[in-house]
Amino acid sequence: MRSRFYAFLTGNIHYLIATLHPSQRKENDEEVLRSTIESTQWMGLKILKTDDRQHTVEYVAFYSASPVGQLHEQSKFIKENDRWYYLNGTILPPIRIGRNDPCICNSGKKYKRCHGAN
């Protein structure tokens, strides 16, 4: 999951397609990913829960918006031929970010003093 987030952050479309399960790929994946990457400024990733038996990862990816946007998802992965692939995901409701929590951008500041400042 972290490597896919980093690929979104750096615009590595080929990696994102290569780690997407072949059964989930579509002809327009490259253009959809390019559009998403160009229009989204990712800020941070928080892994909330992993389940090795179910091959799932629950995470929140934060992006620049007003207020801070978030993609909260439970992702399903599958391992084939010693390679892990992203299979699909279920979108979950946004999480609550406390004013005194560490900022989602990993600045070392409290959220209220960084991206939570109004």
N, C-alpha and C positions, 0 to 999 in steps of 0.2 A: 504494500500500500504506500509506504513512504517513497519508494522509487517511482511509482506512478504520479504521486503528488509532485515530486521534484521534476518529473518530465513535463507536467502541466506548467510548472513554474518557469522552466527554461525553454519551453516550446519544442520539446523533443517529440514531434508527432510520430515519427517512425517507431520509437520505443512504445508509445501508447498503443499503436496498432499492433505491434508485435506481441504485446502482453495482453491483448484482448483475445479472448477465446475465438478461434476461427468460426464457430457456429454463430457468433454475435456480430461478426464483421459485415459492413455494408459498403456498397460502392462509393458512397459519398463521405465515408469516415474522415478522409483527409481534409476535405473542405469544411466539414462541421467542426472538427477539432481546431483547425486554423482559425475559424471565426470565433470559437469559444476562447482560445488562447489570446487572440488580439483584443477581445472585448472584456477580459477579466484580469484584474490585478490580484493575484493570490497573496495572502499575508501570512498564513500560518496553518499548521495542521495539528490537531489534537486527537490522538488515538484514545478512545474511551474504553473499548473492550475487544478482546480477541477470543475466538473459540476455535481451538485447534481441531476438535472433533468435527465441527460443522464447516470448517474452513471459511469462517466469517471474520470480518473486521468491522467494528463500529467506529466511526470517526466523524470529526467535524473539520471541514476545511473552511477557513475564513477568507473572505475577499473584500476588497475595498468597495464600500457603498456607504450610504448615509441612512440609517446607522449601519454599522459593520454587517455585511452579509455573511451568511453561512450555508454550507451544504452539509447537512447531517445525514449520513447514509450508513446502512448496514450492507457491506459489500460481500459478495460470495465469490470465492476463488476455487479453482480446480487445478489439480496437478496431473499433468500428462507428460510422459516421456521425460521425467525429471525436470519439467518446467512448470512454473506457476502461471496461470492465466486468470485475468479478471473475467468473471462469468456474467454477473449482473448485480444490481443493487436495489435496495428498497429505501426510498427517501423517508426520513423521519422528521418530526417537528424540531424546530430550532431549540438549542439548549439555552439556559439562562447563564449569562456571564455576570458574575458578581462584581460590584464596583471595586472591591479590594482584591480580586483575583489577579494573578499575573496577567499582563497584557498578552493578547493572542499573537502579537507580532514578535514575541520573545525579546522585547527591548530591555527587560529587567525591571520595568516600571509597573506600578499597579495599573489596572485597566482604566480606572477613573482619571489617572494622570497622563494617559497616553491616548489610545483610540476611543476610550469611553468618555473623554472630555467633551462637553457640549458647548 
